[in-house]
Amino acid sequence: MSMNPFQLFNTWYSEELEKSTASIPSACCLSSNGLDGYPNTRFVSLKEVKDHAFIITGPLKSRKGLEMEKSSKVSLTFW
C-alpha cells in the first residue's frame, strides 16, 4: 500500500466512483476561512486530483476563490 496520500486518495476515490449510487459522487464539502475571518463552508464538485492538488469547480474570482487566494488553509470532506 502506498504511503503517498494523493495515491491513496485516488485509489479510494476511483473505487467509490465505480460503486457509488449518488447522483453527484464528486460532491464534497469545502471549508475555508471567510474574508470576514469566520469559517465558510459550501458544497463543490471535485474535478480531478492533479500535481498534488484537488481541482474543484468554480471561478477563481468567486467568493470561494478569493478566500482560497487569501489563505490556502482549507479542508475538503467526502462522505
WOPE-V511035 format. One record per residue. N is the residue number from 1. RES is the residue in one letter. NEAR is the number of other ideal C-beta (glycine too) atoms within 12 Angstrom. Layout:
# WOPE-V511035
N_RES_NEAR ; N_RES_NEAR
This chain:
# WOPE-V511035
1_M_8 ; 2_S_11 ; 3_M_7 ; 4_N_12 ; 5_P_15 ; 6_F_18 ; 7_Q_15 ; 8_L_15 ; 9_F_22 ; 10_N_20 ; 11_T_17 ; 12_W_19 ; 13_Y_25 ; 14_S_17 ; 15_E_13 ; 16_E_20 ; 17_L_19 ; 18_E_11 ; 19_K_11 ; 20_S_17 ; 21_T_9 ; 22_A_14 ; 23_S_8 ; 24_I_15 ; 25_P_19 ; 26_S_24 ; 27_A_23 ; 28_C_29 ; 29_C_20 ; 30_L_31 ; 31_S_22 ; 32_S_31 ; 33_N_23 ; 34_G_19 ; 35_L_18 ; 36_D_12 ; 37_G_11 ; 38_Y_11 ; 39_P_18 ; 40_N_25 ; 41_T_20 ; 42_R_25 ; 43_F_20 ; 44_V_30 ; 45_S_22 ; 46_L_28 ; 47_K_16 ; 48_E_19 ; 49_V_25 ; 50_K_12 ; 51_D_8 ; 52_H_13 ; 53_A_16 ; 54_F_28 ; 55_I_19 ; 56_I_29 ; 57_T_21 ; 58_G_21 ; 59_P_13 ; 60_L_14 ; 61_K_11 ; 62_S_19 ; 63_R_21 ; 64_K_27 ; 65_G_22 ; 66_L_19 ; 67_E_28 ; 68_M_30 ; 69_E_17 ; 70_K_18 ; 71_S_18 ; 72_S_13 ; 73_K_12 ; 74_V_27 ; 75_S_19 ; 76_L_26 ; 77_T_16 ; 78_F_25 ; 79_W_11
